[in-house]
Structures are given as structure tokens and as C-alpha cells.
Amino acid sequence: MIQVYNTLSKSKETFEPIHPGKVGMYLCGPTVYKPSHIGHMVGPVIFDTVKRYLVYNGLDVRFIINITDVDDKLIQESNARGISMAALAEEMIADYQANIAALGVDTVSDFPRATEHIVHMIPFIQTLIDKGFAYAAEGDVYFDVTRFPEYGKLSHRSLDQMQGEGGSTAGQKRNAADFALWKAAKPGEPSWESPWGPGRPGWHIECSVMCRELLGDTFEIHGGGLDLMFPHHENEIAQSECCTGKPYVKYWMHNGLMQASSEIGKVGGRKTREAAPEENDLASQEGGKISKSKGAAAFREMLRKFSGETIRFFVLSTHYRRPIDFSDERIAQIETGMETFYRFFKRYQRVTGESIYQLDFASTREEGDVLAAKCSGEFLQSIGESRHRFLTAMDDDFNTGGAIGELFELVRQLNRFVDENQLEASPKADLVETLKMGCRIFRELAAILGIFRKEVIREEDQKEENSLVQGLMQLLIDLRVGAKKAKDYATADLIRARLKDLGITLEDRPGGTEWSK
């Protein structure tokens, strides 16, 4: 039974889909005006894993990540670069999608763009006006927060706590906390026709409309960073529930923010105070959040240092509701820890003569339970207990950190089994089959986290392989030189001919023999 922490109730609740067997899940995606950074990768990795686990448990999940492709920041950046807003958006969407793909995020059902749904936003806003929840003012349209008594129920703030100065449009608002549903166009800006004049949608209305169009009036999971809880998600709830008269989302899931190492403050800047570890503590996390405005580097630069699998493992090593302390050193530590698994994969291949990546495994919990029930003997029963602890961790609000701990325990057990039975020296068929069964369970669980799904050509392996090839080639060259000195020309010619058959050419030069492919 899966338990989910619901920000709305501030408690864990049993996960029960609205419609049996089906789940709608929405994650607030990027505003595509600059290349994505590591902070943008947290949500997609977490909720891709949530979907994997729900699907593993037999549910049909539609997972949406929206794209904000119209916004003040896009307009400013497109003007600065001298290109259209649409061209800028296309470039940055391609960057974002390439980056999440590198992290193994491939379960997203749809990437709706805000501009594709403006045709649906206009009648949505008109409905709010007709019901008395919104009002037009000089080409803008605002939501009247005083008309929704439950405003603040997600962030647990009172209306008095939310009052600000109202921004540059304060004179047009009835209340300082009212927010824009539609913004009148300024000269030279992209705009769309509406009953209130040319303009473009406010940020909050975009998500409400895309959710409704793709997932219905009410759906199961809405995710996003803790910093979006207020005002963005609070405003989504208000406008959606006032429009439809129905509950908007059943479970609100907010992930902790990516912070610069253990400090609060600007990335690359001075340290101010220690990062508080509290879950859902926005005040302690917001100051150190990694963002474009704080100098966060483009994510593609990070992919030159670390593999996507390593970064995904790093993100999942912390429970999703806690802040993530980011630094290259932390990821390097994760990379070192992952060597435990990669070394075992090579060991498995030596014992079985097969790649562990070719091993089949259960893709659903039901299939896995059937296979686990067939496990007999002390070793496989111990593996089954690890599997149970892994699934218990995932059932408890998707505790990927605890689940990863069990993967390390599993690989320790697998290594111990190989050692105790001396399988590398004497791979007995029955014991090898037992090892394979244990590895099937390992692969079943790793797949839930979206890791170790396919073989990764790592730089370390490439260096090792290159070193081996260089050594073997030098050995053959030395043998050929020795044969020629002994006037054994037949052997020397044979070495050259066999290498040529393999596509390798030897060239004798004054300084020695060189080879090339």
C-alpha cells in the first residue's frame, strides 16, 4: 500500500486513484528562455521515478510536463538576442529535452506548450469573470482572491500574510494579492486577441488550463519544487476550483530544492548560513536554491563531467522532500560509490559469460512477487528480504534514498555469494543459476529507479580498454620484431597478415613500427 505525503493535508495518505487503475500526474516544467541547469533536472528525475513505481504497481499513468513558452523572460531574452520568441523557445526546448533524456527520463506522456492552449485559456478566464471570481481592468484580467474563502489552504497562509504592494499594476487591482489571468500587450510584444484586447496569459492560468485539457477537472498528482507552492500552486487551486466547482488535485507533491553544497546563498558566492535539512521548509531552502539568476551553469556542461546515470543516482540518493546539497565533489562521491555496482557487473560477466544487462527480470510487482515466492535457500531468501525492504521504502512516500541503500545491500550479498562459492574459479551450473536469480531481482529493483537499464560506456572503461589494446598491439609488434631478427619471416608475415584481416595496418618506420586502424 503506497503512502504519499500530501502538502495539502501536511500528512501521509494512502494513495488511491480517483478512477481505479488510472493516474494523472502533472509536473510544472521550465520557462524556456535559457539553457536548463541542474536545478531543472530534479523534478523530472523524481517524478519519472514516481511514474515508474506506479506503473510497476499495475497503474496506467499519464505523466505531463508543461513548457512555458510565453513569458516576460522569453520576451526579454529574445529581444536581447535579436530572434523571435518562438525561435528562442524551440532552441531551449530542444536543450531541455536532450538533457532529461540523458538522465533516463523517458516516461513523459506529453510536453504541452502554453502557446498551444491559449485558445482554451480565454474561455476559462471568461468563465471566472462570468462567475464573479475575476474582473477586467484596462486590458488586464485579475483573479479576486477574496472571492475564494479557501485561498491559502495549500501554503497554509492567511490572506493577511499574502498581502504585498501589488506590483506595478497595483492601481488596477481590487486587492494587492490579486493575480493576473490575462496581461494586456505592450508595444512590440507577442500577443493574442481576446475579449479584453490583445495580450497574453498570466503564468498561473497556463498550468490550470493544460491540466484540465489533458487530465480533466480533477486528477491525482501535481508535482513541483517547493518554491512553487506559493504563489503558483496556490493560485492554480483558486482559479481551477472556482472555474469547475470541483477539487483540483488529490495529492500535492513538492520536492526539495537543489542547493549549492551545504550553504545558503548565491552559487559561487559567499556562505551565509547552513542549509536547514527540514522537509518542506521553504524559507530555509529558497535562499540557496540553484537558479539561472544565481549563476547556475548550463546542464550540458555538467554532462561533460559526469554521466547521466551518475547524476540521476545522485538526485535519487536523497528523499525527494528534502533539500539536495549540490557540488561536483558530492557527485564525485556518488560516482565512486557506484563503482561497487559496475565492478560487480564485470564480475557477473566473468562468471556467466553474459552481460547482466541482457538478463530478463520482472517488470511488475505482481510478476516479481511470483518469482520471489519461488526463491528457496538461505541466499535467495535473504535477497527476497532485501527486495521486501526496498519496496517498503518505496511504498513509504517514494523513499528512493532508502531504496538505494537496499541496492547496496543486495550487491554486497551477491558478491559474498560469488566469493563463498568461488564461482570465478569454478562456476558450477546450479550455483550460477542461483546467482542469476538474485541478479534478476536486483535488475527488477534497479529498473524501478531508472538506473542500470543499459550498459554505459564510461570514460574509465574506455581508458582501460584503450590501455589493453595498446599493450596487446605492442606485444604483437615486439613478437614480429623478434621473429624478423631470428629470420623467422614466415611468422613475421603471418602477424602482419592476420592483423590486416582485422583491419589493422602496420607501418615500419626508422623509429619503429606503428599501427593504425
C-alpha positions as CSV (number, residue, x, y, z in Angstrom):
1,M,0.0,0.0,0.0
2,I,1.6,3.2,-1.2
3,Q,1.7,6.2,1.2
4,V,2.1,9.7,-0.2
5,Y,2.9,12.9,1.7
6,N,0.2,15.4,0.7
7,T,1.3,19.1,1.1
8,L,-2.4,20.0,1.2
9,S,-3.1,18.0,4.4
10,K,0.5,18.1,5.6
11,S,0.3,14.3,6.3
12,K,0.9,11.0,4.6
13,E,-2.1,9.5,2.9
14,T,-2.9,6.2,1.3
15,F,-2.6,6.5,-2.4
16,E,-5.9,5.8,-4.1
17,P,-6.6,6.8,-7.7
18,I,-9.8,8.7,-8.4
19,H,-10.5,6.3,-11.3
20,P,-9.4,2.7,-10.5
21,G,-6.2,1.7,-12.3
22,K,-5.5,5.2,-13.8
23,V,-3.4,8.1,-12.7
24,G,-3.0,11.6,-14.0
25,M,0.3,13.3,-13.0
26,Y,1.4,16.8,-13.8
27,L,4.8,18.4,-13.2
28,C,5.5,22.1,-13.6
29,G,8.1,22.3,-16.3
30,P,10.6,25.0,-17.4
31,T,10.3,28.5,-18.7
32,V,12.4,28.1,-21.8
33,Y,14.4,31.3,-22.1
34,K,17.9,30.0,-21.3
35,P,19.6,26.6,-21.2
36,S,18.5,24.3,-18.4
37,H,20.7,23.8,-15.3
38,I,20.9,21.1,-12.7
39,G,18.0,22.5,-10.7
40,H,15.7,21.9,-13.7
41,M,16.6,18.2,-13.6
42,V,15.4,17.4,-10.1
43,G,11.7,17.3,-10.7
44,P,11.8,15.3,-14.0
45,V,14.0,12.6,-12.4
46,I,11.9,12.4,-9.3
47,F,8.5,12.2,-11.0
48,D,9.8,9.9,-13.7
49,T,10.7,7.5,-10.9
50,V,7.3,8.0,-9.3
51,K,5.7,7.1,-12.5
52,R,7.9,4.0,-12.9
53,Y,6.9,2.8,-9.5
54,L,3.2,3.4,-10.0
55,V,3.4,1.5,-13.4
56,Y,5.3,-1.2,-11.6
57,N,2.4,-1.5,-9.2
58,G,0.0,-2.0,-12.1
59,L,-1.3,1.5,-12.7
60,D,-1.8,3.3,-16.0
61,V,-0.1,6.7,-15.6
62,R,-0.4,9.7,-17.9
63,F,2.6,12.0,-17.0
64,I,2.6,15.6,-18.2
65,I,5.5,18.1,-18.1
66,N,4.4,21.5,-19.4
67,I,6.5,24.0,-21.3
68,T,6.1,27.7,-20.6
69,D,7.0,29.3,-24.0
70,V,5.5,32.7,-23.4
71,D,6.7,34.9,-20.6
72,D,8.4,38.2,-19.7
73,K,11.7,36.4,-19.5
74,L,11.4,34.9,-23.0
75,I,10.4,38.3,-24.5
76,Q,13.4,40.0,-22.9
77,E,15.9,37.3,-23.9
78,S,14.5,37.1,-27.5
79,N,14.9,40.9,-27.8
80,A,18.4,40.7,-26.4
81,R,19.4,38.1,-28.9
82,G,17.5,39.5,-31.8
83,I,15.5,36.4,-32.5
84,S,11.8,35.7,-32.2
85,M,10.3,34.4,-29.0
86,A,9.2,31.2,-30.9
87,A,12.7,30.6,-32.2
88,L,14.2,31.0,-28.7
89,A,11.7,28.6,-27.2
90,E,12.4,25.9,-29.8
91,E,16.1,26.1,-29.1
92,M,15.7,25.9,-25.4
93,I,13.0,23.1,-25.5
94,A,15.5,21.0,-27.5
95,D,18.1,21.7,-24.9
96,Y,15.8,20.7,-22.0
97,Q,14.5,17.5,-23.7
98,A,18.0,16.4,-24.6
99,N,19.2,16.9,-21.0
100,I,16.3,15.0,-19.4
101,A,16.8,12.2,-21.9
102,A,20.5,11.9,-20.8
103,L,19.1,11.3,-17.3
104,G,16.9,8.5,-18.5
105,V,13.7,10.5,-18.2
106,D,11.7,8.8,-20.9
107,T,8.2,8.2,-19.4
108,V,6.7,11.6,-20.1
109,S,3.4,11.3,-22.0
110,D,3.1,14.9,-23.2
111,F,5.0,18.1,-23.2
112,P,2.2,20.7,-23.8
113,R,3.2,24.2,-24.6
114,A,1.4,27.2,-23.2
115,T,1.0,28.8,-26.6
116,E,-0.8,25.8,-27.9
117,H,-3.5,26.2,-25.2
118,I,-4.2,29.9,-25.3
119,V,-7.3,29.1,-27.3
120,H,-8.6,27.2,-24.2
121,M,-7.3,29.8,-21.7
122,I,-9.6,32.6,-23.0
123,P,-12.9,30.8,-22.3
124,F,-11.5,29.5,-19.0
125,I,-10.8,33.1,-17.9
126,Q,-14.2,34.3,-19.2
127,T,-15.9,31.6,-17.1
128,L,-14.2,33.1,-14.0
129,I,-15.4,36.6,-14.9
130,D,-18.9,35.4,-15.5
131,K,-18.9,33.6,-12.1
132,G,-17.7,36.8,-10.4
133,F,-14.3,35.4,-9.4
134,A,-12.3,37.6,-11.8
135,Y,-12.5,41.1,-13.2
136,A,-11.1,43.1,-16.2
137,A,-9.2,46.3,-15.8
138,E,-7.6,48.3,-18.6
139,G,-7.0,45.2,-20.8
140,D,-5.7,43.1,-17.9
141,V,-7.8,40.4,-16.1
142,Y,-7.3,39.7,-12.4
143,F,-8.5,37.0,-10.0
144,D,-10.1,38.3,-6.9
145,V,-8.6,36.3,-4.1
146,T,-11.2,37.5,-1.6
147,R,-13.9,35.6,-3.6
148,F,-12.3,32.3,-2.7
149,P,-12.5,31.7,1.0
150,E,-10.1,28.7,0.9
151,Y,-7.3,30.8,-0.7
152,G,-4.1,29.8,1.2
153,K,-5.1,26.2,2.0
154,L,-2.1,24.7,0.3
155,S,0.6,27.0,1.7
156,H,-1.3,27.4,4.9
157,R,-1.1,31.2,4.9
158,S,-3.7,33.7,5.7
159,L,-4.7,36.4,3.3
160,D,-3.1,39.0,5.5
161,Q,0.2,37.1,5.3
162,M,0.0,37.2,1.5
163,Q,-0.7,40.9,1.1
164,G,2.1,42.8,-0.8
165,E,2.3,46.1,-2.5
166,G,0.6,44.7,-5.7
167,G,3.4,45.4,-8.1
168,S,3.4,47.9,-11.0
169,T,-0.3,47.3,-11.6
170,A,-1.4,47.9,-8.0
171,G,-3.7,50.7,-9.1
172,Q,-5.8,48.4,-11.3
173,K,-6.3,45.7,-8.6
174,R,-9.0,45.5,-6.0
175,N,-6.7,43.7,-3.6
176,A,-2.9,43.7,-3.5
177,A,-2.9,39.8,-3.6
178,D,-5.0,39.6,-6.7
179,F,-3.1,37.9,-9.6
180,A,-3.1,38.3,-13.3
181,L,-5.0,35.9,-15.5
182,W,-4.5,38.0,-18.7
183,K,-2.0,40.7,-19.4
184,A,-2.6,43.5,-21.9
185,A,0.1,43.5,-24.6
186,K,2.8,46.2,-24.6
187,P,4.1,47.6,-27.9
188,G,6.2,45.2,-29.8
189,E,5.3,42.2,-27.6
190,P,3.8,38.9,-29.0
191,S,0.1,39.0,-28.4
192,W,-3.2,37.1,-29.0
193,E,-6.7,38.5,-29.5
194,S,-9.1,38.3,-26.6
195,P,-12.4,39.8,-25.4
196,W,-10.3,42.2,-23.3
197,G,-8.0,43.3,-26.1
198,P,-4.7,41.9,-27.4
199,G,-2.5,40.3,-24.8
200,R,-1.1,37.1,-23.4
201,P,-2.0,34.8,-20.5
202,G,-0.7,35.1,-16.9
203,W,1.7,32.3,-15.8
204,H,-0.7,30.6,-13.3
205,I,-3.6,30.2,-15.7
206,E,-1.4,28.3,-18.2
207,C,-1.0,25.2,-15.9
208,S,-4.6,25.2,-14.8
209,V,-5.8,25.1,-18.4
210,M,-3.3,22.5,-19.6
211,C,-4.1,20.2,-16.6
212,R,-7.8,20.5,-17.3
213,E,-7.4,19.8,-21.1
214,L,-5.1,16.8,-20.7
215,L,-6.0,15.3,-17.3
216,G,-9.6,16.5,-16.5
217,D,-11.2,18.7,-13.9
218,T,-9.7,16.7,-11.1
219,F,-6.6,14.5,-11.2
220,E,-4.3,12.6,-8.8
221,I,-0.8,14.1,-8.6
222,H,0.5,17.6,-9.1
223,G,4.3,17.9,-8.5
224,G,6.8,20.7,-8.5
225,G,9.5,22.3,-6.5
226,L,8.7,23.6,-3.0
227,D,9.3,27.2,-4.2
228,L,6.2,26.8,-6.5
229,M,3.8,26.1,-3.6
230,F,3.1,29.8,-3.2
231,P,2.0,31.7,-5.2
232,H,1.9,29.5,-8.3
233,H,0.2,26.3,-7.0
234,E,-2.0,28.3,-4.6
235,N,-3.2,30.3,-7.5
236,E,-3.8,27.3,-9.7
237,I,-6.0,25.8,-7.0
238,A,-8.0,29.0,-6.6
239,Q,-8.7,29.6,-10.3
240,S,-9.3,25.9,-11.2
241,E,-11.7,25.1,-8.3
242,C,-13.6,28.4,-8.9
243,C,-13.9,27.6,-12.6
244,T,-15.1,24.0,-12.3
245,G,-16.6,23.8,-8.8
246,K,-14.6,20.6,-8.2
247,P,-11.5,19.7,-6.3
248,Y,-8.4,20.4,-8.5
249,V,-5.8,17.9,-7.3
250,K,-6.0,15.0,-4.9
251,Y,-2.3,14.8,-3.9
252,W,0.2,17.7,-4.0
253,M,3.8,16.5,-4.0
254,H,6.6,19.1,-3.5
255,N,10.2,18.2,-3.9
256,G,13.1,19.9,-2.0
257,L,15.3,22.4,-3.8
258,M,18.7,21.9,-5.2
259,Q,21.1,23.9,-3.1
260,A,24.7,25.0,-3.6
261,S,26.6,22.4,-1.4
262,S,25.8,22.9,2.3
263,E,25.4,26.6,2.2
264,I,22.7,29.1,1.6
265,G,23.4,31.8,-0.9
266,K,24.5,32.6,-4.3
267,V,26.1,29.8,-6.3
268,G,29.8,30.7,-6.3
269,G,29.1,33.5,-3.8
270,R,29.7,33.9,-0.1
271,K,28.4,31.5,2.5
272,T,25.7,32.9,4.7
273,R,24.1,30.2,6.9
274,E,23.9,26.5,7.0
275,A,21.2,24.8,4.9
276,A,18.5,23.6,7.1
277,P,17.5,19.9,6.4
278,E,13.9,20.3,7.2
279,E,11.5,18.9,4.6
280,N,9.0,21.4,3.2
281,D,10.8,24.3,4.9
282,L,10.7,26.8,2.1
283,A,12.4,29.7,4.0
284,S,15.5,27.6,4.7
285,Q,15.8,26.2,1.2
286,E,14.8,29.2,-1.0
287,G,17.9,31.3,-0.2
288,G,20.3,28.6,-1.6
289,K,18.2,27.4,-4.5
290,I,20.3,26.9,-7.6
291,S,18.9,29.1,-10.4
292,K,19.9,30.9,-13.6
293,S,19.9,34.2,-11.7
294,K,22.4,32.9,-9.3
295,G,24.9,31.8,-11.9
296,A,24.0,28.2,-12.3
297,A,25.9,26.6,-15.2
298,A,24.2,25.0,-18.2
299,F,23.4,21.4,-17.5
300,R,25.1,20.3,-20.7
301,E,28.4,21.4,-19.2
302,M,27.8,19.0,-16.3
303,L,27.2,16.1,-18.6
304,R,30.8,16.6,-19.8
305,K,32.0,15.8,-16.3
306,F,29.6,13.1,-15.2
307,S,27.3,10.5,-16.8
308,G,23.6,11.0,-16.8
309,E,23.3,7.8,-14.8
310,T,25.6,9.2,-12.1
311,I,23.6,12.4,-11.9
312,R,20.3,10.5,-11.7
313,F,21.7,8.3,-8.9
314,F,22.8,11.5,-7.1
315,V,19.3,13.0,-7.3
316,L,17.6,9.9,-6.1
317,S,20.1,9.3,-3.2
318,T,18.1,11.9,-1.2
319,H,14.4,11.7,-0.2
320,Y,12.6,13.9,-2.7
321,R,11.1,16.2,0.0
322,R,14.5,17.1,1.4
323,P,16.9,19.7,0.0
324,I,19.7,18.3,-2.2
325,D,23.2,19.6,-1.4
326,F,24.9,20.0,-4.7
327,S,28.5,20.2,-5.6
328,D,30.9,18.5,-8.0
329,E,32.5,16.9,-5.0
330,R,29.2,15.3,-3.9
331,I,28.5,13.9,-7.3
332,A,32.1,12.6,-7.5
333,Q,31.5,10.8,-4.2
334,I,28.3,9.2,-5.7
335,E,30.3,8.2,-8.8
336,T,32.9,6.5,-6.6
337,G,30.2,4.6,-4.7
338,M,28.6,3.4,-8.0
339,E,31.9,1.6,-8.8
340,T,30.7,-1.1,-6.4
341,F,27.9,-1.9,-8.9
342,Y,30.0,-1.6,-12.1
343,R,32.7,-3.9,-10.7
344,F,30.1,-6.5,-9.8
345,F,28.6,-6.3,-13.3
346,K,32.0,-7.2,-14.8
347,R,32.3,-10.0,-12.2
348,Y,29.0,-11.3,-13.3
349,Q,30.1,-11.4,-16.9
350,R,33.3,-13.3,-15.9
351,V,31.2,-15.9,-14.0
352,T,28.4,-16.4,-16.5
353,G,29.9,-15.3,-19.8
354,E,26.9,-13.0,-20.3
355,S,26.2,-9.3,-19.7
356,I,24.0,-8.6,-16.7
357,Y,22.1,-6.1,-18.9
358,Q,20.8,-9.0,-21.0
359,L,19.2,-10.7,-18.0
360,D,15.4,-10.6,-18.1
361,F,13.5,-9.5,-15.0
362,A,10.0,-8.9,-13.6
363,S,8.5,-5.6,-14.9
364,T,5.6,-5.5,-12.4
365,R,5.2,-6.1,-8.7
366,E,2.9,-9.0,-9.3
367,E,5.4,-10.8,-11.6
368,G,8.2,-10.1,-9.1
369,D,6.1,-11.5,-6.2
370,V,5.6,-14.7,-8.1
371,L,9.3,-15.1,-8.8
372,A,10.3,-14.1,-5.2
373,A,7.9,-16.8,-3.9
374,K,9.8,-19.4,-5.8
375,C,13.1,-18.4,-4.1
376,S,14.4,-21.1,-1.8
377,G,17.6,-21.5,0.2
378,E,19.2,-19.1,2.6
379,F,20.9,-16.9,-0.1
380,L,17.8,-16.3,-2.2
381,Q,15.6,-15.8,0.9
382,S,18.0,-13.1,2.0
383,I,17.8,-11.5,-1.4
384,G,14.0,-11.6,-1.1
385,E,14.1,-9.9,2.2
386,S,16.2,-7.1,0.7
387,R,13.6,-6.8,-2.1
388,H,10.9,-6.5,0.6
389,R,12.7,-3.7,2.4
390,F,13.3,-1.9,-1.0
391,L,9.6,-2.0,-1.8
392,T,8.7,-1.0,1.7
393,A,10.9,2.1,1.4
394,M,9.3,3.0,-2.0
395,D,5.8,2.4,-0.5
396,D,6.6,4.9,2.2
397,D,6.3,8.2,0.1
398,F,8.7,7.0,-2.6
399,N,11.8,6.9,-0.3
400,T,14.4,6.4,-3.1
401,G,17.2,7.1,-0.6
402,G,16.2,4.1,1.5
403,A,15.7,2.0,-1.7
404,I,19.2,2.8,-2.9
405,G,20.6,1.7,0.4
406,E,19.0,-1.7,-0.2
407,L,20.6,-1.9,-3.7
408,F,24.0,-1.6,-2.0
409,E,23.0,-4.3,0.5
410,L,21.9,-6.5,-2.5
411,V,25.2,-6.2,-4.3
412,R,27.1,-7.0,-1.1
413,Q,25.1,-10.2,-0.8
414,L,25.7,-11.1,-4.5
415,N,29.4,-10.5,-4.1
416,R,29.5,-12.6,-1.0
417,F,27.8,-15.5,-2.8
418,V,30.4,-15.4,-5.6
419,D,33.2,-15.4,-3.0
420,E,31.9,-18.1,-0.8
421,N,31.2,-20.4,-3.7
422,Q,34.4,-19.5,-5.6
423,L,32.3,-19.0,-8.7
424,E,35.0,-17.2,-10.7
425,A,37.4,-20.1,-10.3
426,S,34.7,-22.8,-10.6
427,P,31.3,-21.7,-12.0
428,K,29.1,-24.6,-11.1
429,A,25.9,-24.6,-13.2
430,D,23.4,-24.8,-10.4
431,L,25.1,-22.1,-8.3
432,V,25.4,-19.9,-11.4
433,E,21.6,-20.2,-11.9
434,T,21.1,-19.2,-8.3
435,L,23.3,-16.1,-8.8
436,K,21.2,-15.2,-11.9
437,M,18.0,-15.4,-9.9
438,G,19.5,-13.0,-7.4
439,C,20.6,-10.7,-10.2
440,R,17.1,-10.8,-11.7
441,I,15.7,-9.3,-8.5
442,F,18.5,-6.7,-8.5
443,R,17.6,-5.7,-12.0
444,E,13.9,-5.6,-11.2
445,L,14.5,-3.1,-8.4
446,A,17.1,-1.0,-10.2
447,A,14.7,-0.6,-13.1
448,I,12.2,1.0,-10.8
449,L,14.7,3.8,-10.1
450,G,15.5,4.0,-13.8
451,I,19.2,3.1,-13.2
452,F,21.4,0.3,-14.7
453,R,18.9,-0.1,-17.5
454,K,21.6,-0.3,-20.3
455,E,25.3,-0.5,-20.4
456,V,27.1,2.8,-20.2
457,I,30.4,3.3,-22.0
458,R,32.2,5.1,-19.2
459,E,35.4,7.0,-19.6
460,E,37.2,4.8,-17.1
461,D,36.2,1.7,-19.1
462,Q,37.3,3.3,-22.3
463,K,40.7,4.2,-20.9
464,E,41.1,0.7,-19.6
465,E,40.1,-0.8,-22.9
466,N,42.5,1.6,-24.8
467,S,45.3,0.7,-22.4
468,L,44.7,-3.0,-23.0
469,V,44.6,-2.6,-26.8
470,Q,47.8,-0.6,-26.8
471,G,49.5,-3.2,-24.7
472,L,48.4,-6.1,-26.9
473,M,49.4,-4.3,-30.0
474,Q,52.8,-3.6,-28.6
475,L,53.2,-7.2,-27.7
476,L,52.4,-8.3,-31.3
477,I,54.8,-5.7,-32.7
478,D,57.5,-6.9,-30.3
479,L,56.9,-10.5,-31.3
480,R,57.1,-9.6,-35.0
481,V,60.3,-7.7,-34.5
482,G,61.7,-10.7,-32.6
483,A,60.7,-13.0,-35.4
484,K,62.4,-10.8,-38.0
485,K,65.6,-10.7,-36.0
486,A,65.5,-14.5,-35.8
487,K,65.0,-14.6,-39.6
488,D,61.6,-16.2,-39.0
489,Y,60.0,-14.2,-41.8
490,A,57.0,-16.6,-42.1
491,T,55.9,-15.7,-38.5
492,A,56.5,-12.0,-39.0
493,D,54.4,-12.0,-42.2
494,L,51.7,-14.1,-40.6
495,I,51.4,-11.5,-37.8
496,R,51.1,-8.6,-40.3
497,A,48.6,-10.6,-42.5
498,R,46.3,-11.6,-39.6
499,L,46.3,-8.0,-38.3
500,K,45.4,-6.8,-41.8
501,D,42.5,-9.2,-41.8
502,L,41.3,-7.4,-38.6
503,G,41.6,-4.0,-40.3
504,I,44.9,-3.0,-38.6
505,T,47.8,-1.8,-40.7
506,L,51.5,-2.0,-39.6
507,E,54.0,0.6,-40.9
508,D,57.7,0.0,-40.4
509,R,59.4,3.4,-39.9
510,P,63.0,4.3,-38.9
511,G,61.9,4.9,-35.3
512,G,60.0,1.7,-35.0
513,T,56.7,0.1,-36.1
514,E,53.4,2.0,-35.9
515,W,49.9,0.6,-36.2
516,S,46.6,2.2,-37.2
517,K,43.0,1.1,-37.9
